[in-house]
Amino acid sequence: MIRLSELDITSTSSQRLADICKHFNATEYISGAGGSAYLDESLFDCKVSYFHPNVTNYYTALQHI
């Protein structure tokens, strides 16, 4: 694990996420389903995809991870 404070990244919002991906040479950023409402995909050099879990009962979802 790496703390964000250990990196020289001071941007915010989508730019911060894109900068973190760039720092680690990420090839893909996977966001939760709600990310499509706020992420600016044009800032990313890598592929952006969204995870849409097929969960009917979110309270028990962690038991299956």
PDB file of N, CA, C and O in Angstrom:
ATOM      1  N   MET A   1       0.827  -1.164   0.000  1.00  0.00           N
ATOM      2  CA  MET A   1       0.000   0.000   0.000  1.00  0.00           C
ATOM      3  C   MET A   1       0.876   1.233   0.000  1.00  0.00           C
ATOM      4  O   MET A   1       1.964   1.259   0.576  1.00  0.00           O
ATOM      5  N   ILE A   2       0.374   2.239  -0.656  1.00  0.00           N
ATOM      6  CA  ILE A   2       1.084   3.512  -0.715  1.00  0.00           C
ATOM      7  C   ILE A   2       0.098   4.623  -0.356  1.00  0.00           C
ATOM      8  O   ILE A   2      -1.029   4.662  -0.850  1.00  0.00           O
ATOM      9  N   ARG A   3       0.538   5.495   0.488  1.00  0.00           N
ATOM     10  CA  ARG A   3      -0.292   6.650   0.841  1.00  0.00           C
ATOM     11  C   ARG A   3      -0.160   7.712  -0.232  1.00  0.00           C
ATOM     12  O   ARG A   3       0.917   7.918  -0.791  1.00  0.00           O
ATOM     13  N   LEU A   4      -1.259   8.379  -0.511  1.00  0.00           N
ATOM     14  CA  LEU A   4      -1.220   9.454  -1.497  1.00  0.00           C
ATOM     15  C   LEU A   4      -0.225  10.525  -1.080  1.00  0.00           C
ATOM     16  O   LEU A   4       0.410  11.149  -1.930  1.00  0.00           O
ATOM     17  N   SER A   5      -0.086  10.738   0.216  1.00  0.00           N
ATOM     18  CA  SER A   5       0.856  11.747   0.712  1.00  0.00           C
ATOM     19  C   SER A   5       2.310  11.406   0.358  1.00  0.00           C
ATOM     20  O   SER A   5       3.170  12.286   0.392  1.00  0.00           O
ATOM     21  N   GLU A   6       2.594  10.156   0.022  1.00  0.00           N
ATOM     22  CA  GLU A   6       3.939   9.752  -0.379  1.00  0.00           C
ATOM     23  C   GLU A   6       4.234  10.104  -1.835  1.00  0.00           C
ATOM     24  O   GLU A   6       5.388  10.089  -2.263  1.00  0.00           O
ATOM     25  N   LEU A   7       3.191  10.418  -2.588  1.00  0.00           N
ATOM     26  CA  LEU A   7       3.354  10.766  -3.991  1.00  0.00           C
ATOM     27  C   LEU A   7       3.338  12.283  -4.130  1.00  0.00           C
ATOM     28  O   LEU A   7       2.802  12.984  -3.272  1.00  0.00           O
ATOM     29  N   ASP A   8       3.913  12.775  -5.186  1.00  0.00           N
ATOM     30  CA  ASP A   8       3.915  14.221  -5.425  1.00  0.00           C
ATOM     31  C   ASP A   8       2.739  14.571  -6.337  1.00  0.00           C
ATOM     32  O   ASP A   8       2.917  15.081  -7.443  1.00  0.00           O
ATOM     33  N   ILE A   9       1.529  14.281  -5.840  1.00  0.00           N
ATOM     34  CA  ILE A   9       0.317  14.529  -6.613  1.00  0.00           C
ATOM     35  C   ILE A   9      -0.573  15.457  -5.803  1.00  0.00           C
ATOM     36  O   ILE A   9      -1.024  15.109  -4.711  1.00  0.00           O
ATOM     37  N   THR A  10      -0.818  16.632  -6.345  1.00  0.00           N
ATOM     38  CA  THR A  10      -1.606  17.632  -5.613  1.00  0.00           C
ATOM     39  C   THR A  10      -2.909  17.983  -6.323  1.00  0.00           C
ATOM     40  O   THR A  10      -3.657  18.842  -5.856  1.00  0.00           O
ATOM     41  N   SER A  11      -3.184  17.331  -7.441  1.00  0.00           N
ATOM     42  CA  SER A  11      -4.404  17.621  -8.183  1.00  0.00           C
ATOM     43  C   SER A  11      -5.624  17.102  -7.421  1.00  0.00           C
ATOM     44  O   SER A  11      -5.492  16.448  -6.387  1.00  0.00           O
ATOM     45  N   THR A  12      -6.794  17.399  -7.938  1.00  0.00           N
ATOM     46  CA  THR A  12      -8.034  16.987  -7.277  1.00  0.00           C
ATOM     47  C   THR A  12      -8.972  16.310  -8.276  1.00  0.00           C
ATOM     48  O   THR A  12      -8.776  16.384  -9.489  1.00  0.00           O
ATOM     49  N   SER A  13      -9.979  15.659  -7.742  1.00  0.00           N
ATOM     50  CA  SER A  13     -11.070  15.076  -8.520  1.00  0.00           C
ATOM     51  C   SER A  13     -10.564  14.068  -9.558  1.00  0.00           C
ATOM     52  O   SER A  13      -9.658  13.282  -9.282  1.00  0.00           O
ATOM     53  N   SER A  14     -11.158  14.102 -10.748  1.00  0.00           N
ATOM     54  CA  SER A  14     -10.776  13.156 -11.804  1.00  0.00           C
ATOM     55  C   SER A  14      -9.314  13.291 -12.183  1.00  0.00           C
ATOM     56  O   SER A  14      -8.663  12.300 -12.513  1.00  0.00           O
ATOM     57  N   GLN A  15      -8.794  14.509 -12.140  1.00  0.00           N
ATOM     58  CA  GLN A  15      -7.391  14.715 -12.497  1.00  0.00           C
ATOM     59  C   GLN A  15      -6.483  13.972 -11.521  1.00  0.00           C
ATOM     60  O   GLN A  15      -5.467  13.406 -11.927  1.00  0.00           O
ATOM     61  N   ARG A  16      -6.838  13.969 -10.250  1.00  0.00           N
ATOM     62  CA  ARG A  16      -6.031  13.252  -9.252  1.00  0.00           C
ATOM     63  C   ARG A  16      -6.000  11.755  -9.569  1.00  0.00           C
ATOM     64  O   ARG A  16      -4.939  11.132  -9.533  1.00  0.00           O
ATOM     65  N   LEU A  17      -7.154  11.187  -9.876  1.00  0.00           N
ATOM     66  CA  LEU A  17      -7.203   9.764 -10.212  1.00  0.00           C
ATOM     67  C   LEU A  17      -6.386   9.468 -11.463  1.00  0.00           C
ATOM     68  O   LEU A  17      -5.666   8.471 -11.520  1.00  0.00           O
ATOM     69  N   ALA A  18      -6.498  10.335 -12.462  1.00  0.00           N
ATOM     70  CA  ALA A  18      -5.729  10.154 -13.692  1.00  0.00           C
ATOM     71  C   ALA A  18      -4.230  10.265 -13.422  1.00  0.00           C
ATOM     72  O   ALA A  18      -3.440   9.505 -13.983  1.00  0.00           O
ATOM     73  N   ASP A  19      -3.839  11.206 -12.569  1.00  0.00           N
ATOM     74  CA  ASP A  19      -2.422  11.371 -12.228  1.00  0.00           C
ATOM     75  C   ASP A  19      -1.879  10.160 -11.471  1.00  0.00           C
ATOM     76  O   ASP A  19      -0.734   9.760 -11.682  1.00  0.00           O
ATOM     77  N   ILE A  20      -2.679   9.587 -10.606  1.00  0.00           N
ATOM     78  CA  ILE A  20      -2.256   8.379  -9.879  1.00  0.00           C
ATOM     79  C   ILE A  20      -2.063   7.231 -10.864  1.00  0.00           C
ATOM     80  O   ILE A  20      -1.075   6.502 -10.786  1.00  0.00           O
ATOM     81  N   CYS A  21      -2.998   7.070 -11.783  1.00  0.00           N
ATOM     82  CA  CYS A  21      -2.864   6.024 -12.800  1.00  0.00           C
ATOM     83  C   CYS A  21      -1.599   6.220 -13.622  1.00  0.00           C
ATOM     84  O   CYS A  21      -0.870   5.268 -13.896  1.00  0.00           O
ATOM     85  N   LYS A  22      -1.349   7.464 -14.011  1.00  0.00           N
ATOM     86  CA  LYS A  22      -0.159   7.761 -14.810  1.00  0.00           C
ATOM     87  C   LYS A  22       1.114   7.477 -14.021  1.00  0.00           C
ATOM     88  O   LYS A  22       2.076   6.936 -14.566  1.00  0.00           O
ATOM     89  N   HIS A  23       1.123   7.838 -12.743  1.00  0.00           N
ATOM     90  CA  HIS A  23       2.296   7.610 -11.897  1.00  0.00           C
ATOM     91  C   HIS A  23       2.669   6.122 -11.858  1.00  0.00           C
ATOM     92  O   HIS A  23       3.849   5.771 -11.872  1.00  0.00           O
ATOM     93  N   PHE A  24       1.660   5.261 -11.809  1.00  0.00           N
ATOM     94  CA  PHE A  24       1.911   3.827 -11.710  1.00  0.00           C
ATOM     95  C   PHE A  24       1.842   3.117 -13.058  1.00  0.00           C
ATOM     96  O   PHE A  24       1.842   1.887 -13.118  1.00  0.00           O
ATOM     97  N   ASN A  25       1.781   3.903 -14.151  1.00  0.00           N
ATOM     98  CA  ASN A  25       1.702   3.318 -15.499  1.00  0.00           C
ATOM     99  C   ASN A  25       0.544   2.333 -15.628  1.00  0.00           C
ATOM    100  O   ASN A  25       0.690   1.257 -16.208  1.00  0.00           O
ATOM    101  N   ALA A  26      -0.595   2.714 -15.086  1.00  0.00           N
ATOM    102  CA  ALA A  26      -1.771   1.851 -15.133  1.00  0.00           C
ATOM    103  C   ALA A  26      -2.255   1.685 -16.569  1.00  0.00           C
ATOM    104  O   ALA A  26      -2.167   2.609 -17.378  1.00  0.00           O
ATOM    105  N   THR A  27      -2.754   0.523 -16.864  1.00  0.00           N
ATOM    106  CA  THR A  27      -3.337   0.269 -18.180  1.00  0.00           C
ATOM    107  C   THR A  27      -4.862   0.344 -18.129  1.00  0.00           C
ATOM    108  O   THR A  27      -5.520   0.447 -19.165  1.00  0.00           O
ATOM    109  N   GLU A  28      -5.420   0.292 -16.911  1.00  0.00           N
ATOM    110  CA  GLU A  28      -6.872   0.362 -16.759  1.00  0.00           C
ATOM    111  C   GLU A  28      -7.227   0.906 -15.384  1.00  0.00           C
ATOM    112  O   GLU A  28      -6.584   0.575 -14.388  1.00  0.00           O
ATOM    113  N   TYR A  29      -8.254   1.741 -15.343  1.00  0.00           N
ATOM    114  CA  TYR A  29      -8.811   2.224 -14.083  1.00  0.00           C
ATOM    115  C   TYR A  29     -10.226   1.687 -13.995  1.00  0.00           C
ATOM    116  O   TYR A  29     -11.042   1.933 -14.884  1.00  0.00           O
ATOM    117  N   ILE A  30     -10.524   0.955 -12.928  1.00  0.00           N
ATOM    118  CA  ILE A  30     -11.848   0.369 -12.745  1.00  0.00           C
ATOM    119  C   ILE A  30     -12.554   1.136 -11.646  1.00  0.00           C
ATOM    120  O   ILE A  30     -12.083   1.202 -10.511  1.00  0.00           O
ATOM    121  N   SER A  31     -13.686   1.712 -11.999  1.00  0.00           N
ATOM    122  CA  SER A  31     -14.474   2.513 -11.065  1.00  0.00           C
ATOM    123  C   SER A  31     -15.761   1.775 -10.726  1.00  0.00           C
ATOM    124  O   SER A  31     -16.176   0.859 -11.436  1.00  0.00           O
ATOM    125  N   GLY A  32     -16.371   2.181  -9.651  1.00  0.00           N
ATOM    126  CA  GLY A  32     -17.695   1.676  -9.337  1.00  0.00           C
ATOM    127  C   GLY A  32     -18.693   2.183 -10.365  1.00  0.00           C
ATOM    128  O   GLY A  32     -18.388   3.094 -11.135  1.00  0.00           O
ATOM    129  N   ALA A  33     -19.866   1.605 -10.381  1.00  0.00           N
ATOM    130  CA  ALA A  33     -20.876   1.951 -11.383  1.00  0.00           C
ATOM    131  C   ALA A  33     -21.207   3.440 -11.368  1.00  0.00           C
ATOM    132  O   ALA A  33     -21.468   4.013 -12.426  1.00  0.00           O
ATOM    133  N   GLY A  34     -21.206   4.079 -10.214  1.00  0.00           N
ATOM    134  CA  GLY A  34     -21.540   5.495 -10.116  1.00  0.00           C
ATOM    135  C   GLY A  34     -20.473   6.423 -10.662  1.00  0.00           C
ATOM    136  O   GLY A  34     -20.726   7.612 -10.854  1.00  0.00           O
ATOM    137  N   GLY A  35     -19.292   5.901 -10.913  1.00  0.00           N
ATOM    138  CA  GLY A  35     -18.199   6.724 -11.409  1.00  0.00           C
ATOM    139  C   GLY A  35     -18.486   7.374 -12.747  1.00  0.00           C
ATOM    140  O   GLY A  35     -17.945   8.438 -13.049  1.00  0.00           O
ATOM    141  N   SER A  36     -19.320   6.755 -13.543  1.00  0.00           N
ATOM    142  CA  SER A  36     -19.628   7.311 -14.867  1.00  0.00           C
ATOM    143  C   SER A  36     -20.339   8.656 -14.753  1.00  0.00           C
ATOM    144  O   SER A  36     -20.383   9.416 -15.720  1.00  0.00           O
ATOM    145  N   ALA A  37     -20.892   8.953 -13.585  1.00  0.00           N
ATOM    146  CA  ALA A  37     -21.603  10.219 -13.392  1.00  0.00           C
ATOM    147  C   ALA A  37     -20.644  11.383 -13.112  1.00  0.00           C
ATOM    148  O   ALA A  37     -21.021  12.543 -13.278  1.00  0.00           O
ATOM    149  N   TYR A  38     -19.407  11.086 -12.688  1.00  0.00           N
ATOM    150  CA  TYR A  38     -18.507  12.184 -12.316  1.00  0.00           C
ATOM    151  C   TYR A  38     -17.114  12.115 -12.924  1.00  0.00           C
ATOM    152  O   TYR A  38     -16.417  13.129 -12.934  1.00  0.00           O
ATOM    153  N   LEU A  39     -16.681  10.977 -13.426  1.00  0.00           N
ATOM    154  CA  LEU A  39     -15.327  10.875 -13.972  1.00  0.00           C
ATOM    155  C   LEU A  39     -15.213  11.568 -15.328  1.00  0.00           C
ATOM    156  O   LEU A  39     -16.088  11.429 -16.183  1.00  0.00           O
ATOM    157  N   ASP A  40     -14.141  12.305 -15.512  1.00  0.00           N
ATOM    158  CA  ASP A  40     -13.832  12.898 -16.804  1.00  0.00           C
ATOM    159  C   ASP A  40     -12.838  11.963 -17.481  1.00  0.00           C
ATOM    160  O   ASP A  40     -11.630  12.065 -17.267  1.00  0.00           O
ATOM    161  N   GLU A  41     -13.354  11.058 -18.295  1.00  0.00           N
ATOM    162  CA  GLU A  41     -12.513  10.028 -18.919  1.00  0.00           C
ATOM    163  C   GLU A  41     -11.454  10.600 -19.841  1.00  0.00           C
ATOM    164  O   GLU A  41     -10.441   9.949 -20.095  1.00  0.00           O
ATOM    165  N   SER A  42     -11.668  11.799 -20.345  1.00  0.00           N
ATOM    166  CA  SER A  42     -10.705  12.395 -21.277  1.00  0.00           C
ATOM    167  C   SER A  42      -9.361  12.704 -20.610  1.00  0.00           C
ATOM    168  O   SER A  42      -8.364  12.914 -21.301  1.00  0.00           O
ATOM    169  N   LEU A  43      -9.325  12.734 -19.283  1.00  0.00           N
ATOM    170  CA  LEU A  43      -8.083  13.021 -18.556  1.00  0.00           C
ATOM    171  C   LEU A  43      -7.183  11.795 -18.417  1.00  0.00           C
ATOM    172  O   LEU A  43      -6.000  11.930 -18.102  1.00  0.00           O
ATOM    173  N   PHE A  44      -7.722  10.620 -18.644  1.00  0.00           N
ATOM    174  CA  PHE A  44      -6.992   9.377 -18.416  1.00  0.00           C
ATOM    175  C   PHE A  44      -6.239   8.936 -19.657  1.00  0.00           C
ATOM    176  O   PHE A  44      -6.762   8.989 -20.771  1.00  0.00           O
ATOM    177  N   ASP A  45      -4.987   8.494 -19.448  1.00  0.00           N
ATOM    178  CA  ASP A  45      -4.195   7.912 -20.530  1.00  0.00           C
ATOM    179  C   ASP A  45      -4.475   6.420 -20.665  1.00  0.00           C
ATOM    180  O   ASP A  45      -4.075   5.797 -21.648  1.00  0.00           O
ATOM    181  N   CYS A  46      -5.162   5.848 -19.679  1.00  0.00           N
ATOM    182  CA  CYS A  46      -5.447   4.424 -19.693  1.00  0.00           C
ATOM    183  C   CYS A  46      -6.943   4.201 -19.905  1.00  0.00           C
ATOM    184  O   CYS A  46      -7.738   5.141 -19.895  1.00  0.00           O
ATOM    185  N   LYS A  47      -7.297   2.954 -20.093  1.00  0.00           N
ATOM    186  CA  LYS A  47      -8.698   2.579 -20.278  1.00  0.00           C
ATOM    187  C   LYS A  47      -9.457   2.798 -18.965  1.00  0.00           C
ATOM    188  O   LYS A  47      -8.941   2.507 -17.886  1.00  0.00           O
ATOM    189  N   VAL A  48     -10.676   3.310 -19.065  1.00  0.00           N
ATOM    190  CA  VAL A  48     -11.547   3.474 -17.907  1.00  0.00           C
ATOM    191  C   VAL A  48     -12.726   2.544 -18.097  1.00  0.00           C
ATOM    192  O   VAL A  48     -13.412   2.599 -19.117  1.00  0.00           O
ATOM    193  N   SER A  49     -12.963   1.688 -17.111  1.00  0.00           N
ATOM    194  CA  SER A  49     -14.128   0.815 -17.178  1.00  0.00           C
ATOM    195  C   SER A  49     -14.889   0.891 -15.863  1.00  0.00           C
ATOM    196  O   SER A  49     -14.363   1.350 -14.849  1.00  0.00           O
ATOM    197  N   TYR A  50     -16.121   0.439 -15.898  1.00  0.00           N
ATOM    198  CA  TYR A  50     -17.006   0.559 -14.740  1.00  0.00           C
ATOM    199  C   TYR A  50     -17.477  -0.819 -14.310  1.00  0.00           C
ATOM    200  O   TYR A  50     -17.918  -1.630 -15.124  1.00  0.00           O
ATOM    201  N   PHE A  51     -17.372  -1.060 -13.021  1.00  0.00           N
ATOM    202  CA  PHE A  51     -17.774  -2.337 -12.446  1.00  0.00           C
ATOM    203  C   PHE A  51     -19.241  -2.250 -12.045  1.00  0.00           C
ATOM    204  O   PHE A  51     -19.631  -1.415 -11.229  1.00  0.00           O
ATOM    205  N   HIS A  52     -20.034  -3.115 -12.628  1.00  0.00           N
ATOM    206  CA  HIS A  52     -21.461  -3.178 -12.315  1.00  0.00           C
ATOM    207  C   HIS A  52     -21.748  -4.540 -11.682  1.00  0.00           C
ATOM    208  O   HIS A  52     -22.044  -5.500 -12.393  1.00  0.00           O
ATOM    209  N   PRO A  53     -21.665  -4.631 -10.363  1.00  0.00           N
ATOM    210  CA  PRO A  53     -21.874  -5.930  -9.720  1.00  0.00           C
ATOM    211  C   PRO A  53     -23.327  -6.379  -9.865  1.00  0.00           C
ATOM    212  O   PRO A  53     -24.251  -5.566  -9.852  1.00  0.00           O
ATOM    213  N   ASN A  54     -23.499  -7.657 -10.001  1.00  0.00           N
ATOM    214  CA  ASN A  54     -24.836  -8.241 -10.068  1.00  0.00           C
ATOM    215  C   ASN A  54     -25.194  -8.710  -8.660  1.00  0.00           C
ATOM    216  O   ASN A  54     -25.121  -9.898  -8.348  1.00  0.00           O
ATOM    217  N   VAL A  55     -25.579  -7.760  -7.824  1.00  0.00           N
ATOM    218  CA  VAL A  55     -25.849  -8.042  -6.419  1.00  0.00           C
ATOM    219  C   VAL A  55     -27.294  -7.659  -6.113  1.00  0.00           C
ATOM    220  O   VAL A  55     -27.726  -6.543  -6.406  1.00  0.00           O
ATOM    221  N   THR A  56     -28.025  -8.581  -5.531  1.00  0.00           N
ATOM    222  CA  THR A  56     -29.418  -8.281  -5.187  1.00  0.00           C
ATOM    223  C   THR A  56     -29.550  -7.799  -3.748  1.00  0.00           C
ATOM    224  O   THR A  56     -30.487  -7.073  -3.416  1.00  0.00           O
ATOM    225  N   ASN A  57     -28.610  -8.203  -2.895  1.00  0.00           N
ATOM    226  CA  ASN A  57     -28.656  -7.799  -1.497  1.00  0.00           C
ATOM    227  C   ASN A  57     -27.283  -7.244  -1.121  1.00  0.00           C
ATOM    228  O   ASN A  57     -26.366  -8.005  -0.810  1.00  0.00           O
ATOM    229  N   TYR A  58     -27.143  -5.919  -1.151  1.00  0.00           N
ATOM    230  CA  TYR A  58     -25.846  -5.291  -0.907  1.00  0.00           C
ATOM    231  C   TYR A  58     -25.324  -5.527   0.503  1.00  0.00           C
ATOM    232  O   TYR A  58     -24.120  -5.417   0.734  1.00  0.00           O
ATOM    233  N   TYR A  59     -26.190  -5.845   1.443  1.00  0.00           N
ATOM    234  CA  TYR A  59     -25.737  -6.072   2.810  1.00  0.00           C
ATOM    235  C   TYR A  59     -24.947  -7.373   2.936  1.00  0.00           C
ATOM    236  O   TYR A  59     -24.154  -7.522   3.866  1.00  0.00           O
ATOM    237  N   THR A  60     -25.150  -8.301   2.029  1.00  0.00           N
ATOM    238  CA  THR A  60     -24.405  -9.567   2.090  1.00  0.00           C
ATOM    239  C   THR A  60     -23.325  -9.656   1.018  1.00  0.00           C
ATOM    240  O   THR A  60     -22.657 -10.683   0.900  1.00  0.00           O
ATOM    241  N   ALA A  61     -23.148  -8.601   0.242  1.00  0.00           N
ATOM    242  CA  ALA A  61     -22.191  -8.628  -0.870  1.00  0.00           C
ATOM    243  C   ALA A  61     -20.767  -8.901  -0.410  1.00  0.00           C
ATOM    244  O   ALA A  61     -20.033  -9.602  -1.107  1.00  0.00           O
ATOM    245  N   LEU A  62     -20.353  -8.381   0.724  1.00  0.00           N
ATOM    246  CA  LEU A  62     -18.985  -8.559   1.207  1.00  0.00           C
ATOM    247  C   LEU A  62     -18.684  -9.997   1.591  1.00  0.00           C
ATOM    248  O   LEU A  62     -17.520 -10.394   1.626  1.00  0.00           O
ATOM    249  N   GLN A  63     -19.707 -10.778   1.879  1.00  0.00           N
ATOM    250  CA  GLN A  63     -19.489 -12.175   2.233  1.00  0.00           C
ATOM    251  C   GLN A  63     -18.998 -12.990   1.049  1.00  0.00           C
ATOM    252  O   GLN A  63     -18.428 -14.065   1.237  1.00  0.00           O
ATOM    253  N   HIS A  64     -19.211 -12.496  -0.175  1.00  0.00           N
ATOM    254  CA  HIS A  64     -18.879 -13.245  -1.375  1.00  0.00           C
ATOM    255  C   HIS A  64     -17.603 -12.761  -2.056  1.00  0.00           C
ATOM    256  O   HIS A  64     -17.287 -13.182  -3.169  1.00  0.00           O
ATOM    257  N   ILE A  65     -16.880 -11.885  -1.392  1.00  0.00           N
ATOM    258  CA  ILE A  65     -15.645 -11.376  -1.991  1.00  0.00           C
ATOM    259  C   ILE A  65     -14.491 -12.287  -1.627  1.00  0.00           C
ATOM    260  O   ILE A  65     -13.355 -12.037  -2.033  1.00  0.00           O
TER     261      ILE A  65
END
